[in-house]
Amino acid sequence: MNGARTVGLVVHPGRPTATARAVELVAALCSAGVKTVVDECDDVSGALASAGAAHATLVDQDLELLLVFGGDGTLLRAAESGDAR
């Protein structure tokens, strides 16, 4: 870890409440100086980018924490993306 605080997000694109909560969290984390990253392939990346999240491939990031907003399938997708690392 390089000392910079970085949080990754995986968000279910079909759940508006999950997206809304993720946008709120991104704004709060960015205000606190924490870099937030959403996978560049994520369907909600535009909404999260408008709140301050960066687009990147999550497996290429040195994440301190990965947060998942969605259900079981979203959690599995996040686990699979981390498995590549």
N, C-alpha and C positions, 0 to 999 in steps of 0.2 A: 504494500500500500504506500502511496506517495505522500501521504499527509493531507491531501485535499479530500474533503468529504464529498462523496458522490453516491447518489441514490438512483437506482434504476426502477422503472415502472413498467408493468405489463397490465394492460387494461382491456377488458372485454368490450369489443366495439358495439355490441348489440344491447348494452345495458346503459341507458342514459344516466342513471343514478351513479353508476360506477365511474363514468366519465366525469360527471360533475364533481364528485368527491375527489377524484384524482386531480382535476384542475385546481380545486381549492388547496389541496396539499402542495402541489407544485408551486403555486404562488407563495404559500407560507414558507416552504423550504428555500426558495430563491431569495425571499426577503431576509432569511436568516443566513444567507451566504453559502447554502448547500447547493452544489451542482446537481441538477436532476436530468436524467437521460431516459428517453423513450425509444424503443426500437424503431428504426427507420421504416420498417415494414408494417408497423402497427397502424391500423385504420384510424385510430384516434390521435395520431401524432400531431396533426394540425391544431386540434383544440388544445393539446398539452403544450405545444410550442408557443401558442399565443399567451400562455400563462408563464412561459419562461423555460420550458424544458428543451434540451438539445436533442437533435436527432442523431442516432448512432447505432451501430450494431452492438447490442448489449454484451455479447460474449467478448468483445474487444475492449471493454471498459474494466477499470479496476474499481468495482462497486463495493461500497461498505455495506449496503443493504439493498435488497430487491423486494419491492412491494407489489402485491398482486391485487387487483380490483376486479372481481368477477366471481365465478363459481369454480367448481371442480375442474372443468375443462381448461379454464384460464390458468389455474394453478399447475396443471399438468404441462401446459404449453410453456410456462415459465421454467419448470423443472427441466424440460427437454432442451430449452435454449441454453441453460446452464450446463447441461451434460456435455455440450460440445467443447466446453472449456476443460 
